[in-house]
Amino acid sequence: STLGPLALVERRCVHFVRMRGSGSGAMHDAAAAAASGAMLSSSSKERRKTKASRRATCLFINQEIVRASTSGESGALLPTIEQHLPDMNLVNVSTALHRLAKCPDTRAACQSAGCRVLDDLLAAARDALLKLEGTIAGSSSQSQALSNVIWACASLQRTDLALVGSAARLTCQYLAGFKPFELSASLWGFAKLGSNCPRAHQLAVPVFEQSVDFILEDVEKYSFRCLNTCACAYAISGHHDRRLFDGIVQRLVSTASAAQSFEVVHCANAYATAGVPNGRLFAELSCRALRHIEFLKAEELSKLTLAFAAAGVFDKDLFGAVALAPQTAELEPGQLACLTLALVRPRHQASYVWMLSLLPMCTRVLQHIDPPELASVALAAAEVFGTPQGGSHAGAMHVPVPVLEFFHTAVPLVMSRFLSGQALAEVASAFLIMGIGRQSGLFEHIGYQTLILARTMAPSTLLLLIRDLPAAGCRACDAAVPVLFQEAAARLDAFAPHEFAELTQRCQERCGVSAQPLTREQVKELCRQIVLRDVGTLPGSTPTWLGFDQALACPLAPPDAFGPAAARILPSWDSCALALQVGGSSFSGACQGNYVGYPESGAAGASRGIFATQGSPPGNFAAGHGPLPGNYVGYPEVGAVGASPGIFATQSPPPGNF
């Protein structure tokens, strides 16, 4: 035990000689072996000393990084990383990235594009991963380093495609060595990076495809948090592998008792997003959420309810608790509107109670709710409290006061905003169902906007308005109905089969034709008959028709077709308001009353104004509205006698009232 390395080698050589026999040749071989062994031993010793020194250095660097990140000294981490970066190995680099991503003080600085230390660190990580790709076997420290690197890049929102590609290839190579928390963190990182970068998404596809078997094989080793993270990653990345989601359900259910409130929300959202809801899992998630509902934040309550609704799971107990939870009052206006929509189940007694709780909150913030959401909430409330087309059960005697307050508060807001086609259709349906707004000018406003937007509406929106506007009972809506039929006929080829069937039904009902299958040409002819008939009944107007197919191909007829007044309209007029032109007295200015003018599409410098006819009162514009070049599509204001839609031009240029 006291002999040195050289003496030990000599002793082994002597023993070898004795075993092989004595002789000069044997002694020579023994001496050569002894000398060679001594040199190898010396070289190995130096290598061992170098490796030990290297390990000690890397261990020291890791300790320094951890110390700087936990010292509480703001800004200590970045200088420490910069100081030791030249001596870092892959483990050090991954630790540094991981700590940067976890440290609130430095995360904001690192997320900016100008952080030089992070750029250098990412370059070092990229080089280390490329070097690792050339090795044959990996170790547990390498799998953890890979996981840390990709998770940190996602958390810091920094996408280096070379790094992502190398990390994806190495992850596939070393999948068998990943622990559950390492693989789940890696999948989450790849999913987040891929959601912001299509190329990163493509690079990570093999990781998601190959990980399924490894997860399912060792599913009993995974905690709820790890499986939940995996499910979220697959949902975010769009890899909705039903085999994975179904395969981990049993383990999720059995470990749900360990789930925190935010994890319950994420799990429900992942399964809803993937489109693979499971009744047992959602029942367990509901029980877990109900036990800790007071700890859920307002935003988490909203997301949880939306996830259940999106999955088609109508959990009465959970939804009721959410609707009545104090946190609900803290929601942002948009979140409150979405939550209200999620809780709706028409004609369901529970929805009736929940809506009564939520609508007063919506009313208080109604002016801050975006028009599409306002329209959707109004329609949802109408479906719960009203009767279609304002039937016998609608009206003040049957509608709770908070609901009436919501709708009456919404009327001026709707009339002061320019709605999209879908929102317009939802508002029309909602107020017709409730029987509210007929005396306020709301439906005149809806009719005017329908005329403006008809050419931009989706087929489904056209059908909704074709169904509802005839029941509005106002001139503007009556004028809009033939335009809707003409627009529908012009775009028959864009209608889906079920939309074409509904249009056929509406045409047959309006023309009094018995229900039977029709060809597209037959439906187009019915639309033509409806347009000709309805336009002829508009008050104060004379329909001018140039031929149905011609009008569809060129919505604006030649200006001189309608006489001298219309000839003054700029030939470039391309408004989306009237595919059908209404001629006669409305172009001559014979109708008394003011008109609300909307600028045509692309009119330079045009603005909304009030137009008056040649009769009383005189003048083109009301006080405060000066003449601007460009054409205007004019619609009569509420109360204008004998007025009808027409095209208006300003004083300069072209001249004239209309």
C-alpha positions, 0 to 999 in steps of 0.5 A, a space after each residue: 500500500 506504500 508503493 508508488 505507481 512505478 514500483 507497482 508496475 515493476 512488481 506486476 512485470 516481475 510477477 508476469 516474468 515469473 509466470 512466463 519463465 525466466 530468460 533474457 528475452 522475458 526480462 527485456 519484455 518486462 522492462 519495456 512493459 514497465 517503462 511503457 506502463 509508467 508513461 501511460 500511468 503518468 499521462 492518465 494521471 494528468 488527464 484525471 487531474 485535468 478532468 477533476 479540475 474541469 469538474 471542480 470549475 464547472 461545479 463552482 460556476 454552477 454554485 456561483 450562478 445559483 448563489 447570484 440568482 438567490 442572493 436577493 441582489 437585483 442585477 447580480 445574475 447577469 454580471 455573474 454569467 458574463 464573468 464565467 461564460 468563457 469557462 461554461 460547459 453545457 450544464 452551466 449554460 443550461 443552468 444560467 438560462 434556466 435561472 435567467 428565465 425564473 428570475 423576475 428581475 432579469 426576465 424583462 431585460 432578457 426578453 428584449 432584443 438588446 440583451 448581449 449577455 443572453 445573446 452570447 449565452 444562446 450562442 454558447 448553448 447552440 455550440 454546445 448542443 451541436 457538439 453534443 450531437 456528435 457524441 454516441 451516448 448521453 447522460 442524465 445531466 444532458 437530458 436535464 440540460 436539454 430540458 432546461 435550455 428549451 424551457 428557458 428559451 420559451 419562457 424568455 420568448 427567444 427563438 433560435 432556430 439552429 438551437 431549436 433544431 439541434 435540441 429537437 434532434 437530441 431530445 429524440 435521440 435521448 428520449 429514453 433517458 428523460 425523467 417525467 418532469 424533464 420531458 414535460 418541460 421540454 414538450 411545453 417549451 417546444 409547444 410555446 416556441 412553435 406557437 410563435 414560429 411556424 418553422 420551430 413548430 415543424 422542427 419539433 414535430 418528431 419530438 411530439 410524435 415520438 414522445 407519445 409512446 414513452 409517456 404512455 409506457 411510463 404513465 404511472 411515474 408521472 405526477 398530475 402536474 407533469 401529465 397536465 403539462 404534457 396535455 397542455 403542450 400537445 393542445 397548444 402545438 396542435 398535436 391532438 393525438 387522441 391516443 395520448 389524451 385518452 391514455 393519460 386520463 386514468 392517471 389524471 383522475 387518480 392524481 387529481 387530488 394533488 392538483 392546484 387550482 390553476 392546474 385544474 383550469 389548464 387541464 380542462 382547457 387542454 382537453 377542450 382545445 384538443 376536442 377530446 373531452 372526457 366525462 370522468 375527468 371533467 367531473 373530477 376537475 369540477 369537484 376539485 374546482 368546487 372545493 377550492 373555488 374561493 382560491 380561484 382568481 376571476 380570470 381563472 373562473 372565466 377560463 374554467 367555465 369557457 373550457 367546460 362550455 367549449 367541451 360541451 360539458 354543462 356542469 350545473 353545480 360548477 356554473 352556478 358557483 361561478 356565476 355567484 362567486 364574488 370574484 366574478 365582479 372583478 372580471 374585465 368587461 370582455 371577460 364578463 361578456 364571454 363568461 355570460 355567453 358560456 353559462 347560457 343554455 337557452 330555456 334552462 332554468 339554471 341559465 335564467 338564474 345565472 343570467 339574472 346575476 350576471 346581466 346587472 354587472 354587464 349593464 354597469 360596464 356595457 359601454 366598455 364591452 366591444 360591439 361583437 361581444 355586446 351583440 352576442 350577450 344581447 342575443 344570449 339574454 334574449 334566448 333565455 328571457 324572450 320569445 322568438 319574434 317578440 311573441 306572447 311571452 315577451 314584453 315588460 310584464 314577463 321580463 325581469 327588470 334587470 333584463 329590461 335595463 340591460 336592453 334599454 341601456 344597450 339601445 343608444 350604445 348600439 345606435 352610436 356604433 358601426 357594427 359588423 355584419 354578424 353583430 348587426 344580425 345578432 342585435 336584430 335577432 335579440 331585440 326582435 325576440 325581446 320586442 324592444 327598440 321599435 320606437 327608438 329608431 333602432 331598427 332604422 339604424 339596423 336597416 341603414 347599416 345593412 344596406 351599407 354592409 350587404 356586399 361584405 356579409 357572409 352567407 350565414 349573416 345574410 340568411 339571419 337578416 333575411 329571416 329577421 328584418 321583414 318582422 322589424 316593420 320599418 322602411 329602412 329594413 323593408 328597403 334592406 330586404 330586397 338588397 339582401 336577396 339580391 346579394 344572396 343570389 349574386 353569391 349563390 356559389 359561395 353558399 354551403 349546402 345547408 345555407 342554400 337549403 335555408 335560402 331556398 326555404 326563405 324564398 319559397 315562404 316569401 313567394 308563397 311557393 310550396 316547399 320543394 327542391 330547387 336548382 340554383 337558377 330557380 332560386 335566383 329567379 325567385 330572388 329576382 321576383 322578390 326584389 322586383 316586388 319589394 322594391 315596387 312597394 317602397 314609399 316614394 320610389 320608382 324601381 329601375 331594373 336593368 336586367 337581373 344578371 346585368 345588375 349582379 355583374 355590375 351593381 351600379 348601372 351607367 349614371 345616365 340610366 337614371 336621368 340628369 340627376 344621377 348623371 352627376 354621380 361620379 362613375 367610380 362609385 363603388 359603395 357597398 350600400 345598394 346593389 339595387 339602385 332606386 330611381 325616380 323621385 328620390 333622385 330628383 330631391 322631391 322628398 322632404 326630410 333630412 338624410 343621413 349620409 355615409 361616404 362611399 367606399 374610397 371617397 377621399 376626404 369624405 365624412 358622415 354628414 346630414 343631407 337635406 333635399 331641395 325642398 324644405 329645409 334648403 341646402 345640402 348640409 345641415 349646420 356645421 357640415 361643410 361640403 366635401 368632394 365625393 359621393 355619399 350613400 344617403 338614407 332618410 333620417 328617422 321621421 323623414 316623410 316619404 323619403 327613400 334610399 338614394 345616392 347623394 353628392 356634395 356641392 363641389 364636385 359634382 354640383 347638385 343636391 343629389 
